Amino acid sequence: MKTLLIVGFLCLIVWNLGAGLFYMVVDKGTTSRTVNSLTKRIALSVALILLVVAGIGLGWIEPHGVHVG
């Protein structure tokens, strides 16, 4: 369930990034849809970081170190 939540957030972040690119190309700066889309992406990224930090703090997520060779 935790993994699905994180992957869902990542999918929404990528979706909003793509929407921002699409609106930037299509609207050519005449509307604020690009800014709104990228603002949503930033908000989702911050929310995801806070959720991961809270999950680690509450013990729901156990971080592991990266083992090299």
C-alpha angles and dihedrals in degrees: 000000000000091000092050091051092051093045089048091053091048091050091051091049092052091044092054091046090054091045090052090052091047093049091046091055098040102039097040091209098306097115137036095238092107093054092045092050094049091045089055089050092053092047091050091048092051091046091051092050091049092048092051092047091048091047091053091046093050093045096246091118123042113206118214131201124246110250115212120201 
